[in-house]
Amino acid sequence: MGIVAYSLCWAAPSATKTLSVNAVINSGSPEMDIDILMFTDGNPDNNPWTGSTKVTGTMKLDFGTLGHTYVDPLDGQTKDAGVWFSQNGYCVVVYTQGFGKKYEVRSSCAGVGTLPAGGFGVTPVYSALDEWVWPDGSRHQQGTKPTDAVVGSAGTAVATNKAVYTSESPSTARIIQIYYGLSPKKSDGSVPFPGWTGIPLTQAAGTYTGTVTLSIVAI
C-alpha cells in the first residue's frame, strides 16, 4: 500500500481591521497660574528669581511694619525718606495660556485700608529671559515679546481691571512679571511710578489691609 502525502497550506489573511479614532478638545477659556516672590534688596539686578523668597503658598503680599529711614548705599549714612515705606517688595509671576484666544491679564485693588492710592504701586514687566520648564526638566526661554502684545503701564495698584498685559492674536502662552510695592522715591530722587505720592508720615497708626485680584479674560 503506497503512502500518500498531503500538503496543508494556509492562505495569507486578506481581511482588514479598521479602528476608529476619537479625541475631543474643549473650547478652553484662557488660564493662568502664579508664583509670588518676595525680595528685600530692592531687586537691583531686575531679576526677581535671584535674592528672593518664594511665598506662593501664603497667597499674601505682606509688607510688614513700615519704616521711614534707610541707609544710603552711596555714603552709608542713615537718611529719612520722608514717607512710610516697606523694605518688602513682591513680584507676582503670571504664567498665561490663551489657547489661541486674545486675552488680557488684569489687576484690581479697591485699596489698602485708607492708605493713599498713590502709595501702592504696580509695575508690569515682560522679560525675554523668563523660562518655561518642561516635564523632562529642560528649560526654554520665552523669547521676545510678540509684536502686537502690550505690556501695561506702571501706576497705582488701586484700580479696577487695570490691564497689565494684553496678548497678540492668535495668542501664545507667556510669562509676565507684576511688581507690587509700598515704595519711597528712588535713590536718584525720581518717583517709582507715575502718580506716586507716598504714604505720609502723618498717616494714622494702625493695621491696613486689602486684596489684590488678578484675572485673565478673553477679549
C-alpha positions as CSV (number, residue, x, y, z in Angstrom):
1,M,0.0,0.0,0.0
2,G,1.5,3.2,-1.0
3,I,1.9,6.2,1.3
4,V,0.0,9.3,0.2
5,A,1.5,12.7,1.3
6,Y,-0.8,15.6,2.0
7,S,0.3,19.2,1.9
8,L,-1.8,21.6,4.1
9,C,-1.4,25.3,3.2
10,W,-3.0,28.3,5.0
11,A,-3.9,31.2,2.7
12,A,-2.5,34.6,3.8
13,P,-5.2,36.6,5.6
14,S,-6.8,39.1,3.4
15,A,-9.2,40.7,5.9
16,T,-8.6,44.2,7.2
17,K,-9.3,45.7,10.6
18,T,-10.3,49.3,10.9
19,L,-10.0,51.1,14.3
20,S,-12.0,54.2,15.0
21,V,-10.1,57.2,16.5
22,N,-11.8,59.8,18.7
23,A,-10.4,62.8,20.5
24,V,-12.2,65.9,22.0
25,I,-10.7,69.3,22.6
26,N,-13.0,71.6,24.5
27,S,-13.1,75.3,23.7
28,G,-10.9,76.4,26.6
29,S,-11.1,79.8,28.3
30,P,-7.7,81.5,29.0
31,E,-5.9,80.1,32.1
32,M,-3.2,81.4,34.3
33,D,-1.0,80.2,37.3
34,I,1.2,82.3,39.5
35,D,4.3,82.3,41.7
36,I,4.8,85.0,44.4
37,L,8.4,86.1,45.0
38,M,9.3,88.4,47.9
39,F,12.6,90.4,47.9
40,T,14.1,92.8,50.4
41,D,17.0,94.2,48.5
42,G,15.1,96.3,46.0
43,N,15.8,93.8,43.2
44,P,18.9,95.6,42.0
45,D,19.6,93.2,39.2
46,N,16.0,93.3,37.9
47,N,15.8,89.6,38.2
48,P,13.0,88.5,40.7
49,W,14.3,85.0,40.8
50,T,17.6,86.0,42.5
51,G,17.8,87.2,46.1
52,S,14.1,86.4,46.7
53,T,11.9,84.0,48.6
54,K,9.1,82.1,47.1
55,V,5.9,82.7,49.2
56,T,3.3,81.5,46.8
57,G,1.7,79.2,49.4
58,T,0.8,82.2,51.6
59,M,-1.1,84.0,48.8
60,K,-0.2,87.2,50.6
61,L,1.6,90.5,49.9
62,D,2.7,91.1,53.5
63,F,4.5,94.4,53.7
64,G,5.1,94.1,57.4
65,T,5.8,97.1,59.6
66,L,6.6,100.1,57.6
67,G,9.7,102.3,58.2
68,H,10.8,105.8,57.1
69,T,14.6,105.7,57.3
70,Y,17.1,103.9,55.1
71,V,20.9,103.6,54.7
72,D,22.1,105.4,51.6
73,P,24.3,103.0,49.7
74,L,26.4,105.8,48.3
75,D,27.7,107.2,51.6
76,G,26.5,104.6,54.2
77,Q,24.5,107.3,56.1
78,T,21.1,106.8,57.6
79,K,18.6,109.1,56.0
80,D,14.9,109.9,56.2
81,A,12.7,109.0,53.2
82,G,10.0,111.4,54.4
83,V,7.3,108.8,53.8
84,W,6.4,105.4,55.2
85,F,7.6,102.5,53.0
86,S,8.2,98.8,53.1
87,Q,11.5,97.0,52.6
88,N,9.5,94.1,51.2
89,G,8.7,94.1,47.5
90,Y,6.8,91.5,45.6
91,C,6.9,90.1,42.1
92,V,3.9,88.0,41.1
93,V,5.0,85.9,38.2
94,V,2.0,85.1,36.0
95,Y,2.0,82.1,33.6
96,T,-0.6,82.5,30.9
97,Q,-2.3,80.2,28.4
98,G,-4.8,81.7,26.0
99,F,-5.4,78.6,23.8
100,G,-5.1,81.0,20.8
101,K,-7.7,83.4,22.1
102,K,-6.6,87.1,22.6
103,Y,-6.5,87.7,26.3
104,E,-5.9,90.4,28.9
105,V,-4.3,90.0,32.3
106,R,-5.9,92.4,34.8
107,S,-5.1,93.6,38.3
108,S,-7.7,95.0,40.6
109,C,-7.4,96.5,44.1
110,A,-10.0,98.6,46.0
111,G,-7.4,100.0,48.3
112,V,-5.3,99.0,51.3
113,G,-7.5,100.4,54.1
114,T,-7.2,104.2,54.0
115,L,-3.6,104.3,52.7
116,P,-3.3,106.8,49.8
117,A,-3.7,105.2,46.4
118,G,-0.6,106.9,45.3
119,G,1.5,104.9,47.8
120,F,0.7,101.4,46.5
121,G,2.2,100.8,43.1
122,V,2.1,98.1,40.4
123,T,4.7,97.7,37.6
124,P,4.2,95.1,34.9
125,V,7.4,93.7,33.2
126,Y,8.0,91.4,30.3
127,S,11.3,89.6,30.3
128,A,12.5,87.6,27.3
129,L,14.8,85.6,29.6
130,D,11.9,84.1,31.7
131,E,11.9,80.4,31.2
132,W,9.3,77.6,30.7
133,V,10.3,74.4,32.4
134,W,9.1,71.3,30.6
135,P,8.2,68.0,32.3
136,D,11.6,66.5,31.4
137,G,13.3,69.3,33.3
138,S,14.6,71.2,30.2
139,R,14.3,75.0,30.2
140,H,13.3,77.2,27.3
141,Q,13.4,81.0,27.4
142,Q,10.2,82.6,26.2
143,G,12.0,85.0,23.9
144,T,11.0,88.4,22.7
145,K,7.5,89.9,23.3
146,P,5.1,89.3,20.4
147,T,5.0,92.4,18.3
148,D,1.2,93.0,18.8
149,A,1.3,92.3,22.6
150,V,1.2,95.2,25.0
151,V,2.7,95.5,28.5
152,G,0.6,97.8,30.7
153,S,2.0,100.9,32.3
154,A,3.3,101.4,35.8
155,G,1.0,103.2,38.2
156,T,-1.1,102.9,41.3
157,A,-2.3,99.4,42.1
158,V,-5.6,100.9,43.4
159,A,-7.6,100.4,40.2
160,T,-10.3,98.2,38.7
161,N,-9.3,95.8,36.0
162,K,-6.0,97.6,35.2
163,A,-4.6,95.9,32.1
164,V,-1.1,94.7,32.9
165,Y,-0.7,92.6,29.7
166,T,-2.7,92.2,26.5
167,S,-1.7,89.4,24.2
168,E,-1.4,89.2,20.5
169,S,-4.0,87.4,18.3
170,P,-3.9,84.5,18.0
171,S,-2.3,84.3,21.4
172,T,0.7,82.3,22.8
173,A,1.5,81.3,26.3
174,R,3.6,83.9,28.1
175,I,5.2,84.7,31.4
176,I,4.5,88.2,32.9
177,Q,6.2,89.8,36.0
178,I,4.0,92.1,38.0
179,Y,5.7,94.1,40.8
180,Y,3.8,95.5,43.8
181,G,5.3,97.8,46.4
182,L,4.8,100.4,49.1
183,S,7.8,102.4,48.0
184,P,9.7,105.6,48.7
185,K,11.3,107.7,46.0
186,K,14.2,106.1,44.1
187,S,17.8,106.9,45.2
188,D,18.1,109.5,42.4
189,G,15.0,111.3,43.7
190,S,12.7,110.2,40.9
191,V,9.3,108.6,41.7
192,P,8.8,104.9,41.3
193,F,5.7,105.2,39.2
194,P,3.6,107.9,37.6
195,G,1.1,109.3,40.2
196,W,3.2,108.3,43.2
197,T,2.5,110.3,46.4
198,G,4.0,108.0,49.0
199,I,2.4,107.3,52.4
200,P,2.8,110.5,54.6
201,L,4.4,110.3,58.0
202,T,1.1,111.8,59.4
203,Q,-0.8,108.6,58.4
204,A,-2.6,107.3,61.5
205,A,-1.0,104.3,63.3
206,G,-2.8,101.0,62.6
207,T,-3.0,97.9,60.5
208,Y,-4.1,98.4,56.9
209,T,-5.5,95.6,54.8
210,G,-6.8,95.0,51.4
211,T,-6.9,92.5,48.5
212,V,-5.4,92.3,45.0
213,T,-7.2,90.3,42.4
214,L,-5.5,89.0,39.3
215,S,-7.6,87.8,36.4
216,I,-7.3,86.6,32.8
217,V,-10.1,87.2,30.3
218,A,-10.6,86.6,26.6
219,I,-11.2,89.9,24.7
